[in-house]
Each structure stands twice: as C-alpha cells, then as structure tokens.
Amino acid sequence: DIGDVGHKYHLELVLEDVLDKDSTVNCTAEVLYHLGNKNIAPDVHFTIEGELKNTDEADNIFYNRIKSLEKELVAENIPDSHGNVSPEMEPIRLLAWVASGYVIWQNSTENTKFQLAQIKHVKQVKRSDEYLEFDYMILLHEMVSQEIIPWQMTVLWHPQHGVQVTQDSRQPKHA
C-alpha cells in the first residue's frame, strides 16, 4: 500500500509465446493501481529476460494477403460457437487479442479480470496509406462478475510499426 496513491504489486511470471508454446521468457513487473479515480489506467513497468520468437515472416505474409484482397475483409464470430478458428482468420484473432490487451489495460481495476471471448464482427476499413485498419466488435468476458461486455475498437496495424488502437468504446449490452 502506498498511502494516498494506490496499491503496488510486484510480479514475477513466465510468458509463453502464443505461436510457439515451447518458447518462454521470464518477466518481472510492477503494477500500480491508483486509489479513487477509476478512469486512470494502472501504471505498468516491466522487464523481460530474453526474446520471444520473431514473427516478421508470418506478419509479412498476413499483411500481403490482406493488401492483395480485392474486397475489404469482413468476418463474424471468431471463434465460432464450437471454439474453432479457421487458419486464415487466426491472424485476425491474434490482432484482436493484442489490441484488446490495450483496451483491457486501460479499463482494468484491482477488481476486474477481462478476457477476450469472441470477435463478434470485424470489417477492414479501406485506406490510402500503407496501414491496415480494422473495425472490431469484440466481446470481453469479465471473469469476476461473469458479465459479457460488447466493446468496439478500431485498430491500425503495419508489420513494421505494430498495433495501435485508435478508438475504443464500451457498447450497450444489446449491441
């Protein structure tokens, strides 16, 4: 406890590469949840020992596939009701997973535990520059309350520049 500031946690964890389950790295982190103001994201400082697998090749294959589409990509229900994700939609799911991590961080408190449950809808947005843009409607599962929360997020991505969430908003439950 840090008086009049918040609660700070010291964590030691092992990160598993989502693409290569045998690849892990050690991580230490400090997370500070601020008292009072729930609109402030937790402060996070971390150190990673080692490196995870390089994804440049897979990123470039995905990027070039999406750039070469004649029509903008549109998809729904990833994963489907049986938990399946088609191989061509796996990069779309991984992009949503990374972007939702930002949304989760920005909206977390000590009393929440969010997890990406499903992409309800994703639509590629046509752009004139080199970035890919996707408009996602995702469902976040809040594990503590068991609430399923619809959340809209607009995501920019380029293999050399990473992921950026340019807009996000919690949606009404009926969305």
Secondary structure as GFF3:
##gff-version 3
##sequence-region A 1 175
A	DSSP	beta_strand	6	16	.	.	.	ID=ss1
A	DSSP	beta_strand	24	34	.	.	.	ID=ss2
A	DSSP	beta_strand	43	49	.	.	.	ID=ss3
A	DSSP	alpha_helix	56	67	.	.	.	ID=ss4
A	DSSP	beta_strand	74	78	.	.	.	ID=ss5
A	DSSP	three_ten_helix	87	89	.	.	.	ID=ss6
A	DSSP	alpha_helix	90	106	.	.	.	ID=ss7
A	DSSP	beta_strand	114	125	.	.	.	ID=ss8
A	DSSP	beta_strand	132	142	.	.	.	ID=ss9
A	DSSP	beta_strand	147	158	.	.	.	ID=ss10
A	DSSP	beta_strand	162	170	.	.	.	ID=ss11
###
